[in-house]
Amino acid sequence: MVLSITKSARQFGYVIWSSKTDAMMKQLIGSSSEVSVNLNGLSIGVKSVDWKYHRISIGYKFTRALPETAKVYKLSFHDNVLEVEASNV
C-alpha cells in the first residue's frame, strides 16, 4: 500500500490515511489497536493505531529526519510487523 507523506504527517510524526483507504488498512493490518512498526528497516517499537483519526504515530523525530525528497510511505505487513518505507516514488 502506498500513502503520500503530507506536510502535517511529516511535522507531527504520523502515517496518515484517508477514510476512503480505511478498508485497505484494515485488510493490511487487521483491526488491531497496536502494531509493531519498522521504519526504513529500523524497529521503532509497538505503536497505537488511531482508527478514529486514521493514523499511526511513529514519532516526529523520525519523520522530520526523512529527506525532503521522500514523498510516499510504502507499507507492507509481514510477521505481525508493519514495514514502513519512505520513498520518493
Buried (B, 14 or more C-beta within 10 A) or exposed (E): BEBEBEEEBBEBBBBBBEEEBEEBBEEBBEEEEEBBBBBBEEEBEEBEBEBEEBBBBBBBEBBEEBEEEBBBBEBEBEEEBBBBBBEEE
